[in-house]
Amino acid sequence: MSRFDSWVVNGLLPDIAYLTEKLPEVVHPWVGMHEGVYCVYFKHEKAHLPLEVFFRRLAKREPKLGVRARRKNGETTSITFNRHERVTLSPRLQQVLAELAR
């Protein structure tokens, strides 16, 4: 069990909000279980990343970091973290990322 498991709410990470471009809508990263661990789907590597790994990479501001999200209509979309103006992080996540970046 990861220290971030409690951050998952109904299969989403509500501490990250992303405003989509087409048909503006706020979406959150989609989280699923993969091999018994909560993971996000990392689109560029086509791989499941455990939350702990994802948050470390997010803290280091890794280029091309992008994950899957679901729109209200059920379609998947991508959240790209190099689009800073579209991403909002909760204060508690910002604090954790600052700690992980050290």
N, CA, C and O atoms as a GROMACS GRO file, in nm:
protein
  408
    1MET      N    1   0.083  -0.118   0.000
    1MET     CA    2   0.000   0.000   0.000
    1MET      C    3   0.088   0.125   0.000
    1MET      O    4   0.183   0.136   0.078
    2SER      N    5   0.056   0.218  -0.088
    2SER     CA    6   0.132   0.341  -0.102
    2SER      C    7   0.074   0.450  -0.010
    2SER      O    8  -0.044   0.445   0.025
    3ARG      N    9   0.156   0.544   0.027
    3ARG     CA   10   0.105   0.654   0.109
    3ARG      C   11   0.009   0.743   0.032
    3ARG      O   12  -0.059   0.828   0.091
    4PHE      N   13   0.002   0.724  -0.100
    4PHE     CA   14  -0.087   0.804  -0.182
    4PHE      C   15  -0.220   0.736  -0.214
    4PHE      O   16  -0.304   0.795  -0.281
    5ASP      N   17  -0.240   0.614  -0.168
    5ASP     CA   18  -0.364   0.542  -0.198
    5ASP      C   19  -0.488   0.619  -0.153
    5ASP      O   20  -0.591   0.617  -0.220
    6SER      N   21  -0.479   0.686  -0.041
    6SER     CA   22  -0.596   0.759   0.012
    6SER      C   23  -0.627   0.883  -0.071
    6SER      O   24  -0.732   0.945  -0.052
    7TRP      N   25  -0.540   0.920  -0.162
    7TRP     CA   26  -0.562   1.036  -0.247
    7TRP      C   27  -0.656   1.004  -0.363
    7TRP      O   28  -0.706   1.094  -0.430
    8VAL      N   29  -0.679   0.876  -0.388
    8VAL     CA   30  -0.766   0.833  -0.498
    8VAL      C   31  -0.911   0.838  -0.452
    8VAL      O   32  -0.948   0.777  -0.352
    9VAL      N   33  -0.993   0.910  -0.527
    9VAL     CA   34  -1.136   0.923  -0.496
    9VAL      C   35  -1.215   0.884  -0.621
    9VAL      O   36  -1.208   0.950  -0.724
   10ASN      N   37  -1.290   0.776  -0.608
   10ASN     CA   38  -1.372   0.727  -0.721
   10ASN      C   39  -1.290   0.710  -0.849
   10ASN      O   40  -1.338   0.741  -0.958
   11GLY      N   41  -1.169   0.660  -0.835
   11GLY     CA   42  -1.084   0.633  -0.951
   11GLY      C   43  -1.019   0.755  -1.012
   11GLY      O   44  -0.969   0.749  -1.125
   12LEU      N   45  -1.018   0.866  -0.940
   12LEU     CA   46  -0.958   0.990  -0.989
   12LEU      C   47  -0.865   1.050  -0.885
   12LEU      O   48  -0.871   1.015  -0.767
   13LEU      N   49  -0.778   1.140  -0.930
   13LEU     CA   50  -0.692   1.219  -0.841
   13LEU      C   51  -0.746   1.362  -0.839
   13LEU      O   52  -0.705   1.444  -0.921
   14PRO      N   53  -0.838   1.393  -0.746
   14PRO     CA   54  -0.898   1.526  -0.745
   14PRO      C   55  -0.802   1.638  -0.707
   14PRO      O   56  -0.836   1.756  -0.722
   15ASP      N   57  -0.683   1.605  -0.658
   15ASP     CA   58  -0.584   1.707  -0.623
   15ASP      C   59  -0.518   1.768  -0.746
   15ASP      O   60  -0.442   1.864  -0.736
   16ILE      N   61  -0.547   1.711  -0.863
   16ILE     CA   62  -0.497   1.764  -0.990
   16ILE      C   63  -0.618   1.793  -1.078
   16ILE      O   64  -0.698   1.704  -1.107
   17ALA      N   65  -0.631   1.918  -1.118
   17ALA     CA   66  -0.740   1.958  -1.207
   17ALA      C   67  -0.678   2.013  -1.336
   17ALA      O   68  -0.581   2.088  -1.333
   18TYR      N   69  -0.736   1.975  -1.448
   18TYR     CA   70  -0.685   2.016  -1.579
   18TYR      C   71  -0.802   2.067  -1.661
   18TYR      O   72  -0.904   2.000  -1.674
   19LEU      N   73  -0.787   2.186  -1.718
   19LEU     CA   74  -0.890   2.244  -1.804
   19LEU      C   75  -0.861   2.203  -1.948
   19LEU      O   76  -0.760   2.244  -2.005
   20THR      N   77  -0.951   2.124  -2.006
   20THR     CA   78  -0.931   2.078  -2.144
   20THR      C   79  -0.949   2.193  -2.242
   20THR      O   80  -1.011   2.294  -2.210
   21GLU      N   81  -0.893   2.175  -2.360
   21GLU     CA   82  -0.896   2.280  -2.461
   21GLU      C   83  -1.026   2.276  -2.542
   21GLU      O   84  -1.101   2.374  -2.546
   22LYS      N   85  -1.051   2.164  -2.607
   22LYS     CA   86  -1.174   2.151  -2.685
   22LYS      C   87  -1.288   2.118  -2.591
   22LYS      O   88  -1.274   2.033  -2.504
   23LEU      N   89  -1.399   2.184  -2.607
   23LEU     CA   90  -1.512   2.169  -2.516
   23LEU      C   91  -1.462   2.180  -2.373
   23LEU      O   92  -1.454   2.080  -2.302
   24PRO      N   93  -1.426   2.301  -2.329
   24PRO     CA   94  -1.365   2.320  -2.197
   24PRO      C   95  -1.439   2.246  -2.085
   24PRO      O   96  -1.560   2.258  -2.068
   25GLU      N   97  -1.361   2.171  -2.011
   25GLU     CA   98  -1.412   2.090  -1.901
   25GLU      C   99  -1.296   2.062  -1.806
   25GLU      O  100  -1.184   2.042  -1.851
   26VAL      N  101  -1.322   2.061  -1.677
   26VAL     CA  102  -1.218   2.027  -1.580
   26VAL      C  103  -1.218   1.875  -1.562
   26VAL      O  104  -1.320   1.815  -1.529
   27VAL      N  105  -1.101   1.816  -1.584
   27VAL     CA  106  -1.086   1.671  -1.568
   27VAL      C  107  -0.974   1.644  -1.469
   27VAL      O  108  -0.893   1.732  -1.439
   28HIS      N  109  -0.971   1.521  -1.418
   28HIS     CA  110  -0.869   1.478  -1.321
   28HIS      C  111  -0.805   1.349  -1.373
   28HIS      O  112  -0.870   1.273  -1.444
   29PRO      N  113  -0.679   1.325  -1.336
   29PRO     CA  114  -0.615   1.201  -1.380
   29PRO      C  115  -0.697   1.078  -1.339
   29PRO      O  116  -0.746   1.069  -1.226
   30TRP      N  117  -0.708   0.987  -1.431
   30TRP     CA  118  -0.777   0.860  -1.407
   30TRP      C  119  -0.678   0.765  -1.344
   30TRP      O  120  -0.564   0.753  -1.390
   31VAL      N  121  -0.720   0.696  -1.239
   31VAL     CA  122  -0.634   0.603  -1.166
   31VAL      C  123  -0.697   0.465  -1.169
   31VAL      O  124  -0.817   0.450  -1.144
   32GLY      N  125  -0.617   0.366  -1.200
   32GLY     CA  126  -0.665   0.228  -1.199
   32GLY      C  127  -0.570   0.140  -1.121
   32GLY      O  128  -0.459   0.180  -1.086
   33MET      N  129  -0.616   0.019  -1.094
   33MET     CA  130  -0.530  -0.079  -1.026
   33MET      C  131  -0.455  -0.159  -1.133
   33MET      O  132  -0.515  -0.208  -1.228
   34HIS      N  133  -0.326  -0.170  -1.114
   34HIS     CA  134  -0.244  -0.251  -1.204
   34HIS      C  135  -0.150  -0.332  -1.116
   34HIS      O  136  -0.066  -0.278  -1.044
   35GLU      N  137  -0.167  -0.463  -1.122
   35GLU     CA  138  -0.087  -0.555  -1.039
   35GLU      C  139  -0.097  -0.519  -0.890
   35GLU      O  140   0.001  -0.525  -0.817
   36GLY      N  141  -0.218  -0.481  -0.848
   36GLY     CA  142  -0.245  -0.453  -0.707
   36GLY      C  143  -0.200  -0.318  -0.656
   36GLY      O  144  -0.203  -0.293  -0.536
   37VAL      N  145  -0.158  -0.230  -0.747
   37VAL     CA  146  -0.107  -0.098  -0.709
   37VAL      C  147  -0.184   0.008  -0.786
   37VAL      O  148  -0.210  -0.009  -0.905
   38TYR      N  149  -0.222   0.118  -0.719
   38TYR     CA  150  -0.286   0.229  -0.789
   38TYR      C  151  -0.185   0.292  -0.885
   38TYR      O  152  -0.073   0.325  -0.847
   39CYS      N  153  -0.228   0.309  -1.011
   39CYS     CA  154  -0.141   0.364  -1.115
   39CYS      C  155  -0.216   0.463  -1.202
   39CYS      O  156  -0.338   0.457  -1.215
   40VAL      N  157  -0.141   0.554  -1.262
   40VAL     CA  158  -0.192   0.637  -1.371
   40VAL      C  159  -0.135   0.578  -1.499
   40VAL      O  160  -0.033   0.509  -1.496
   41TYR      N  161  -0.199   0.605  -1.611
   41TYR     CA  162  -0.148   0.557  -1.739
   41TYR      C  163  -0.067   0.668  -1.802
   41TYR      O  164  -0.120   0.774  -1.834
   42PHE      N  165   0.062   0.644  -1.819
   42PHE     CA  166   0.156   0.741  -1.876
   42PHE      C  167   0.156   0.724  -2.026
   42PHE      O  168   0.205   0.624  -2.078
   43LYS      N  169   0.100   0.822  -2.096
   43LYS     CA  170   0.073   0.807  -2.239
   43LYS      C  171   0.198   0.796  -2.327
   43LYS      O  172   0.196   0.723  -2.426
   44HIS      N  173   0.306   0.868  -2.293
   44HIS     CA  174   0.424   0.866  -2.380
   44HIS      C  175   0.500   0.734  -2.374
   44HIS      O  176   0.561   0.693  -2.472
   45GLU      N  177   0.497   0.670  -2.260
   45GLU     CA  178   0.566   0.541  -2.245
   45GLU      C  179   0.470   0.424  -2.263
   45GLU      O  180   0.512   0.308  -2.264
   46LYS      N  181   0.341   0.456  -2.276
   46LYS     CA  182   0.238   0.353  -2.284
   46LYS      C  183   0.256   0.250  -2.172
   46LYS      O  184   0.265   0.130  -2.194
   47ALA      N  185   0.261   0.306  -2.051
   47ALA     CA  186   0.287   0.222  -1.933
   47ALA      C  187   0.209   0.274  -1.813
   47ALA      O  188   0.172   0.391  -1.807
   48HIS      N  189   0.185   0.184  -1.720
   48HIS     CA  190   0.119   0.221  -1.594
   48HIS      C  191   0.226   0.263  -1.495
   48HIS      O  192   0.323   0.191  -1.471
   49LEU      N  193   0.207   0.382  -1.436
   49LEU     CA  194   0.302   0.433  -1.337
   49LEU      C  195   0.237   0.430  -1.200
   49LEU      O  196   0.130   0.488  -1.182
   50PRO      N  197   0.299   0.364  -1.102
   50PRO     CA  198   0.247   0.372  -0.965
   50PRO      C  199   0.243   0.518  -0.920
   50PRO      O  200   0.327   0.599  -0.962
   51LEU      N  201   0.147   0.552  -0.837
   51LEU     CA  202   0.131   0.691  -0.793
   51LEU      C  203   0.259   0.748  -0.735
   51LEU      O  204   0.294   0.863  -0.762
   52GLU      N  205   0.330   0.669  -0.656
   52GLU     CA  206   0.455   0.717  -0.595
   52GLU      C  207   0.554   0.761  -0.702
   52GLU      O  208   0.616   0.867  -0.690
   53VAL      N  209   0.569   0.682  -0.807
   53VAL     CA  210   0.660   0.714  -0.917
   53VAL      C  211   0.610   0.837  -0.993
   53VAL      O  212   0.687   0.927  -1.025
   54PHE      N  213   0.481   0.839  -1.021
   54PHE     CA  214   0.422   0.953  -1.092
   54PHE      C  215   0.446   1.083  -1.016
   54PHE      O  216   0.487   1.182  -1.077
   55PHE      N  217   0.420   1.085  -0.886
   55PHE     CA  218   0.438   1.208  -0.810
   55PHE      C  219   0.585   1.250  -0.805
   55PHE      O  220   0.614   1.370  -0.806
   56ARG      N  221   0.677   1.155  -0.798
   56ARG     CA  222   0.820   1.191  -0.800
   56ARG      C  223   0.857   1.256  -0.934
   56ARG      O  224   0.929   1.356  -0.938
   57ARG      N  225   0.806   1.199  -1.043
   57ARG     CA  226   0.836   1.254  -1.175
   57ARG      C  227   0.770   1.391  -1.194
   57ARG      O  228   0.828   1.480  -1.256
   58LEU      N  229   0.650   1.407  -1.141
   58LEU     CA  230   0.582   1.536  -1.146
   58LEU      C  231   0.659   1.640  -1.065
   58LEU      O  232   0.673   1.754  -1.109
   59ALA      N  233   0.710   1.601  -0.949
   59ALA     CA  234   0.787   1.692  -0.864
   59ALA      C  235   0.914   1.740  -0.934
   59ALA      O  236   0.956   1.854  -0.915
   60LYS      N  237   0.972   1.654  -1.016
   60LYS     CA  238   1.095   1.690  -1.088
   60LYS      C  239   1.066   1.762  -1.219
   60LYS      O  240   1.157   1.795  -1.295
   61ARG      N  241   0.935   1.787  -1.244
   61ARG     CA  242   0.892   1.859  -1.365
   61ARG      C  243   0.945   1.794  -1.492
   61ARG      O  244   0.996   1.861  -1.582
   62GLU      N  245   0.932   1.666  -1.496
   62GLU     CA  246   0.980   1.589  -1.611
   62GLU      C  247   0.911   1.636  -1.739
   62GLU      O  248   0.788   1.649  -1.742
   63PRO      N  249   0.987   1.662  -1.844
   63PRO     CA  250   0.925   1.704  -1.970
   63PRO      C  251   0.840   1.591  -2.030
   63PRO      O  252   0.868   1.473  -2.009
   64LYS      N  253   0.739   1.629  -2.101
   64LYS     CA  254   0.649   1.536  -2.171
   64LYS      C  255   0.572   1.445  -2.076
   64LYS      O  256   0.526   1.338  -2.116
   65LEU      N  257   0.556   1.486  -1.952
   65LEU     CA  258   0.478   1.405  -1.858
   65LEU      C  259   0.330   1.426  -1.889
   65LEU      O  260   0.280   1.538  -1.884
   66GLY      N  261   0.263   1.319  -1.920
   66GLY     CA  262   0.121   1.327  -1.953
   66GLY      C  263   0.051   1.199  -1.912
   66GLY      O  264   0.106   1.090  -1.925
   67VAL      N  265  -0.071   1.212  -1.863
   67VAL     CA  266  -0.147   1.096  -1.817
   67VAL      C  267  -0.288   1.101  -1.874
   67VAL      O  268  -0.331   1.203  -1.930
   68ARG      N  269  -0.360   0.992  -1.859
   68ARG     CA  270  -0.497   0.982  -1.909
   68ARG      C  271  -0.596   1.037  -1.808
   68ARG      O  272  -0.575   1.032  -1.687
   69ALA      N  273  -0.705   1.089  -1.862
   69ALA     CA  274  -0.818   1.136  -1.782
   69ALA      C  275  -0.945   1.096  -1.856
   69ALA      O  276  -0.941   1.063  -1.974
   70ARG      N  277  -1.056   1.101  -1.786
   70ARG     CA  278  -1.186   1.072  -1.848
   70ARG      C  279  -1.275   1.196  -1.841
   70ARG      O  280  -1.285   1.262  -1.738
   71ARG      N  281  -1.338   1.224  -1.954
   71ARG     CA  282  -1.436   1.333  -1.958
   71ARG      C  283  -1.569   1.284  -1.900
   71ARG      O  284  -1.587   1.164  -1.879
   72LYS      N  285  -1.660   1.376  -1.875
   72LYS     CA  286  -1.791   1.341  -1.821
   72LYS      C  287  -1.867   1.247  -1.914
   72LYS      O  288  -1.948   1.166  -1.869
   73ASN      N  289  -1.842   1.259  -2.045
   73ASN     CA  290  -1.911   1.173  -2.141
   73ASN      C  291  -1.845   1.035  -2.155
   73ASN      O  292  -1.888   0.953  -2.236
   74GLY      N  293  -1.741   1.009  -2.076
   74GLY     CA  294  -1.675   0.879  -2.076
   74GLY      C  295  -1.556   0.867  -2.168
   74GLY      O  296  -1.481   0.770  -2.159
   75GLU      N  297  -1.536   0.964  -2.257
   75GLU     CA  298  -1.422   0.960  -2.348
   75GLU      C  299  -1.293   0.988  -2.272
   75GLU      O  300  -1.292   1.060  -2.173
   76THR      N  301  -1.184   0.929  -2.321
   76THR     CA  302  -1.054   0.957  -2.258
   76THR      C  303  -0.993   1.080  -2.322
   76THR      O  304  -1.016   1.111  -2.439
   77THR      N  305  -0.914   1.149  -2.243
   77THR     CA  306  -0.838   1.264  -2.291
   77THR      C  307  -0.703   1.261  -2.221
   77THR      O  308  -0.681   1.179  -2.132
   78SER      N  309  -0.615   1.348  -2.260
   78SER     CA  310  -0.482   1.352  -2.201
   78SER      C  311  -0.461   1.478  -2.121
   78SER      O  312  -0.507   1.586  -2.158
   79ILE      N  313  -0.392   1.463  -2.010
   79ILE     CA  314  -0.348   1.577  -1.930
   79ILE      C  315  -0.197   1.589  -1.954
   79ILE      O  316  -0.122   1.495  -1.928
   80THR      N  317  -0.155   1.704  -2.002
   80THR     CA  318  -0.014   1.728  -2.029
   80THR      C  319   0.036   1.833  -1.931
   80THR      O  320  -0.016   1.945  -1.928
   81PHE      N  321   0.134   1.799  -1.852
   81PHE     CA  322   0.179   1.887  -1.745
   81PHE      C  323   0.271   1.998  -1.791
   81PHE      O  324   0.305   2.086  -1.712
   82ASN      N  325   0.312   1.998  -1.918
   82ASN     CA  326   0.389   2.111  -1.969
   82ASN      C  327   0.296   2.227  -2.007
   82ASN      O  328   0.345   2.334  -2.045
   83ARG      N  329   0.166   2.208  -1.998
   83ARG     CA  330   0.066   2.314  -2.021
   83ARG      C  331   0.028   2.372  -1.885
   83ARG      O  332  -0.085   2.357  -1.840
   84HIS      N  333   0.123   2.439  -1.821
   84HIS     CA  334   0.106   2.488  -1.683
   84HIS      C  335  -0.019   2.572  -1.662
   84HIS      O  336  -0.081   2.566  -1.556
   85GLU      N  337  -0.055   2.648  -1.763
   85GLU     CA  338  -0.170   2.737  -1.748
   85GLU      C  339  -0.302   2.660  -1.738
   85GLU      O  340  -0.403   2.718  -1.698
   86ARG      N  341  -0.302   2.533  -1.772
   86ARG     CA  342  -0.424   2.451  -1.769
   86ARG      C  343  -0.431   2.360  -1.646
   86ARG      O  344  -0.535   2.299  -1.620
   87VAL      N  345  -0.321   2.351  -1.571
   87VAL     CA  346  -0.313   2.259  -1.457
   87VAL      C  347  -0.325   2.334  -1.325
   87VAL      O  348  -0.260   2.437  -1.305
   88THR      N  349  -0.409   2.282  -1.236
   88THR     CA  350  -0.419   2.336  -1.100
   88THR      C  351  -0.391   2.222  -1.002
   88THR      O  352  -0.453   2.115  -1.010
   89LEU      N  353  -0.297   2.245  -0.912
   89LEU     CA  354  -0.261   2.147  -0.810
   89LEU      C  355  -0.311   2.195  -0.675
   89LEU      O  356  -0.301   2.314  -0.644
   90SER      N  357  -0.364   2.105  -0.595
   90SER     CA  358  -0.412   2.141  -0.462
   90SER      C  359  -0.293   2.183  -0.375
   90SER      O  360  -0.180   2.144  -0.401
   91PRO      N  361  -0.320   2.264  -0.272
   91PRO     CA  362  -0.211   2.304  -0.181
   91PRO      C  363  -0.141   2.184  -0.117
   91PRO      O  364  -0.018   2.185  -0.103
   92ARG      N  365  -0.216   2.080  -0.078
   92ARG     CA  366  -0.149   1.965  -0.014
   92ARG      C  367  -0.059   1.893  -0.114
   92ARG      O  368   0.046   1.843  -0.076
   93LEU      N  369  -0.099   1.886  -0.242
   93LEU     CA  370  -0.014   1.822  -0.342
   93LEU      C  371   0.108   1.908  -0.369
   93LEU      O  372   0.218   1.855  -0.384
   94GLN      N  373   0.092   2.038  -0.375
   94GLN     CA  374   0.207   2.127  -0.396
   94GLN      C  375   0.310   2.109  -0.284
   94GLN      O  376   0.430   2.110  -0.310
   95GLN      N  377   0.262   2.092  -0.161
   95GLN     CA  378   0.352   2.071  -0.048
   95GLN      C  379   0.428   1.939  -0.062
   95GLN      O  380   0.549   1.934  -0.041
   96VAL      N  381   0.358   1.833  -0.097
   96VAL     CA  382   0.422   1.702  -0.115
   96VAL      C  383   0.522   1.706  -0.230
   96VAL      O  384   0.632   1.650  -0.219
   97LEU      N  385   0.488   1.771  -0.340
   97LEU     CA  386   0.578   1.779  -0.454
   97LEU      C  387   0.704   1.857  -0.418
   97LEU      O  388   0.813   1.822  -0.462
   98ALA      N  389   0.689   1.961  -0.337
   98ALA     CA  390   0.806   2.037  -0.293
   98ALA      C  391   0.899   1.948  -0.211
   98ALA      O  392   1.021   1.956  -0.225
   99GLU      N  393   0.842   1.864  -0.126
   99GLU     CA  394   0.923   1.771  -0.046
   99GLU      C  395   0.992   1.667  -0.136
   99GLU      O  396   1.109   1.635  -0.116
  100LEU      N  397   0.918   1.615  -0.233
  100LEU     CA  398   0.975   1.513  -0.322
  100LEU      C  399   1.083   1.570  -0.414
  100LEU      O  400   1.173   1.498  -0.457
  101ALA      N  401   1.075   1.698  -0.445
  101ALA     CA  402   1.171   1.760  -0.536
  101ALA      C  403   1.308   1.781  -0.473
  101ALA      O  404   1.407   1.805  -0.544
  102ARG      N  405   1.314   1.773  -0.340
  102ARG     CA  406   1.443   1.795  -0.271
  102ARG      C  407   1.541   1.685  -0.297
  102ARG      O  408   1.653   1.689  -0.246
   0.00000   0.00000   0.00000
